[in-house]
Amino acid sequence: MARGKKTGGRKRGTPNKATAEVKDKIAAVFSEYGQEQMLADFMDLKPLERLRLFASLAEYLTPKQTRASDEQKNEVPGVVLYLPDNSR
Protein backbone atom coordinates (compact mmCIF):
# COMPACT_ATOMS: atom_id res chain seq x y z
CA MET A 1 0.00 0.00 0.00
CA ALA A 2 1.37 3.37 -0.94
CA ARG A 3 1.76 5.63 2.05
CA GLY A 4 -1.16 8.05 2.25
CA LYS A 5 -2.96 6.63 -0.79
CA LYS A 6 -5.86 4.22 -0.87
CA THR A 7 -5.00 1.27 -3.11
CA GLY A 8 -7.79 -1.25 -2.51
CA GLY A 9 -11.18 -1.96 -0.99
CA ARG A 10 -14.34 0.06 -1.45
CA LYS A 11 -14.21 3.50 -2.97
CA ARG A 12 -14.78 6.31 -0.51
CA GLY A 13 -18.47 6.83 0.19
CA THR A 14 -19.53 3.35 -0.96
CA PRO A 15 -21.84 1.88 1.70
CA ASN A 16 -20.87 -1.32 3.46
CA LYS A 17 -23.20 -4.14 2.28
CA ALA A 18 -23.60 -5.65 5.76
CA THR A 19 -24.44 -2.25 7.26
CA ALA A 20 -26.98 -1.57 4.51
CA GLU A 21 -28.63 -4.97 5.12
CA VAL A 22 -28.88 -4.34 8.87
CA LYS A 23 -30.37 -0.89 8.27
CA ASP A 24 -32.92 -2.38 5.85
CA LYS A 25 -33.92 -5.06 8.39
CA ILE A 26 -34.30 -2.48 11.17
CA ALA A 27 -36.43 -0.30 8.89
CA ALA A 28 -38.63 -3.32 8.07
CA VAL A 29 -39.17 -4.08 11.77
CA PHE A 30 -40.15 -0.48 12.48
CA SER A 31 -42.53 -0.32 9.53
CA GLU A 32 -44.25 -3.55 10.61
CA TYR A 33 -44.45 -2.44 14.25
CA GLY A 34 -46.28 0.74 13.36
CA GLN A 35 -45.69 4.33 14.34
CA GLU A 36 -48.87 4.57 16.42
CA GLN A 37 -48.01 1.48 18.49
CA MET A 38 -44.45 2.73 18.95
CA LEU A 39 -45.68 6.11 20.21
CA ALA A 40 -48.16 4.43 22.57
CA ASP A 41 -45.41 2.22 23.99
CA PHE A 42 -43.12 5.23 24.32
CA MET A 43 -45.78 7.10 26.29
CA ASP A 44 -46.25 4.07 28.57
CA LEU A 45 -42.65 4.44 29.76
CA LYS A 46 -41.84 6.37 32.91
CA PRO A 47 -40.48 9.89 32.24
CA LEU A 48 -36.90 8.92 33.13
CA GLU A 49 -37.08 5.84 30.88
CA ARG A 50 -38.37 8.01 28.00
CA LEU A 51 -35.51 10.47 28.49
CA ARG A 52 -32.92 7.67 28.55
CA LEU A 53 -34.36 6.11 25.40
CA PHE A 54 -34.43 9.47 23.64
CA ALA A 55 -30.83 10.20 24.67
CA SER A 56 -29.64 6.80 23.45
CA LEU A 57 -31.35 7.29 20.08
CA ALA A 58 -30.26 10.92 19.67
CA GLU A 59 -26.70 9.94 18.76
CA TYR A 60 -28.08 8.27 15.64
CA LEU A 61 -30.15 11.30 14.66
CA THR A 62 -27.46 13.94 14.83
CA PRO A 63 -24.01 14.07 13.21
CA LYS A 64 -21.02 13.19 15.35
CA GLN A 65 -19.33 16.26 16.83
CA THR A 66 -15.66 16.95 16.24
CA ARG A 67 -13.23 18.43 18.73
CA ALA A 68 -13.86 22.16 19.01
CA SER A 69 -11.19 24.66 18.03
CA ASP A 70 -10.06 27.32 20.52
CA GLU A 71 -12.45 29.84 18.95
CA GLN A 72 -15.42 27.51 19.29
CA LYS A 73 -14.74 26.49 22.91
CA ASN A 74 -16.24 29.73 24.25
CA GLU A 75 -19.48 29.26 22.33
CA VAL A 76 -22.28 27.36 24.03
CA PRO A 77 -24.91 25.98 21.65
CA GLY A 78 -28.50 26.01 22.84
CA VAL A 79 -30.43 22.75 23.07
CA VAL A 80 -34.20 22.54 23.39
CA LEU A 81 -35.99 19.28 24.17
CA TYR A 82 -39.73 19.11 23.70
CA LEU A 83 -41.08 16.26 25.79
CA PRO A 84 -44.68 15.15 25.36
CA ASP A 85 -47.10 16.02 28.14
CA ASN A 86 -48.19 12.68 29.64
CA SER A 87 -50.80 14.18 31.94
CA ARG A 88 -53.50 13.15 29.47
C-alpha positions in Angstrom: 0.0 0.0 0.0 1.4 3.4 -0.9 1.8 5.6 2.0 -1.2 8.1 2.3 -3.0 6.6 -0.8 -5.9 4.2 -0.9 -5.0 1.3 -3.1 -7.8 -1.3 -2.5 -11.2 -2.0 -1.0 -14.3 0.1 -1.5 -14.2 3.5 -3.0 -14.8 6.3 -0.5 -18.5 6.8 0.2 -19.5 3.4 -1.0 -21.8 1.9 1.7 -20.9 -1.3 3.5 -23.2 -4.1 2.3 -23.6 -5.7 5.8 -24.4 -2.3 7.3 -27.0 -1.6 4.5 -28.6 -5.0 5.1 -28.9 -4.3 8.9 -30.4 -0.9 8.3 -32.9 -2.4 5.8 -33.9 -5.1 8.4 -34.3 -2.5 11.2 -36.4 -0.3 8.9 -38.6 -3.3 8.1 -39.2 -4.1 11.8 -40.1 -0.5 12.5 -42.5 -0.3 9.5 -44.3 -3.5 10.6 -44.5 -2.4 14.2 -46.3 0.7 13.4 -45.7 4.3 14.3 -48.9 4.6 16.4 -48.0 1.5 18.5 -44.5 2.7 18.9 -45.7 6.1 20.2 -48.2 4.4 22.6 -45.4 2.2 24.0 -43.1 5.2 24.3 -45.8 7.1 26.3 -46.3 4.1 28.6 -42.7 4.4 29.8 -41.8 6.4 32.9 -40.5 9.9 32.2 -36.9 8.9 33.1 -37.1 5.8 30.9 -38.4 8.0 28.0 -35.5 10.5 28.5 -32.9 7.7 28.6 -34.4 6.1 25.4 -34.4 9.5 23.6 -30.8 10.2 24.7 -29.6 6.8 23.5 -31.3 7.3 20.1 -30.3 10.9 19.7 -26.7 9.9 18.8 -28.1 8.3 15.6 -30.2 11.3 14.7 -27.5 13.9 14.8 -24.0 14.1 13.2 -21.0 13.2 15.4 -19.3 16.3 16.8 -15.7 17.0 16.2 -13.2 18.4 18.7 -13.9 22.2 19.0 -11.2 24.7 18.0 -10.1 27.3 20.5 -12.4 29.8 19.0 -15.4 27.5 19.3 -14.7 26.5 22.9 -16.2 29.7 24.2 -19.5 29.3 22.3 -22.3 27.4 24.0 -24.9 26.0 21.7 -28.5 26.0 22.8 -30.4 22.7 23.1 -34.2 22.5 23.4 -36.0 19.3 24.2 -39.7 19.1 23.7 -41.1 16.3 25.8 -44.7 15.1 25.4 -47.1 16.0 28.1 -48.2 12.7 29.6 -50.8 14.2 31.9 -53.5 13.1 29.5 
